[in-house]
């Protein structure tokens, strides 16, 4: 059996210092096998984004075990502007991961980029544009392609469709599934869209500082949104706050 790409055992994390220090994750135990696609849901402040930031090493006040069997995990954020160089063209941005991977031939890099364009709904004319000249959905697609054109061992998606209108979000989700399946990417998808989390990939967890539920197989296949919210209410003795869920962590 292959070693897990990601392994956490009794992981705890905190933000702040002194009296303002607050625990965000409590005894999180989780592993991701190669090729597994995990959806992560929960209210705002439940620790979803913190989980991903721990994986990237952006949160260092932690205890427990955190093992990442991936040299360069890639993360797609809600706002693509933080990932895309505004001064560069889309073509340059998409070639950069190939340059970093050692593809020195310019024409080879350009052809590899062009080969992906029809798969993600972009045209060759987009390659000469800069991020500000794209729509929000196109910018997120460029970010997805930038993070996967050299397939990583671990892909993290942090609310990557939350800022898009529903129709565009659906298209971006379809492209996400295509790229994940094409490259067999081990993926952690943090999302406010609970229906998507139950139908995308192979496994779903619900968080509230800790993992409340970890669903896969037949249990997940038969799970409805209403039944999941009912499980949450029974576990926490309160209704799930969907308004808090729609706010970023």
LINDABEL-V623305 format. One line per field, one symbol per residue. phi: phi as a letter, one per 30 degrees, with the letter a starting at -180 (. if undefined). A space follows every 10 residues. Layout:
phi=???
This chain:
phi=.ddddbbbbh dbbbcibhdd dbdccbhdca bbdeidbccc blddidjddd edddddidcc dbbjcbbcca dbecbccdcd edccdddcde eddddedddd djdddddddd ddddddeddc iccddddcdc edccdedddd dddededbdc eddbcccchd cdccdedded dddddeeddd ddchddbccd bdddddddcc ibabbccaib ddbbcahded dcdcdddddd dddddchadd ddddddddd
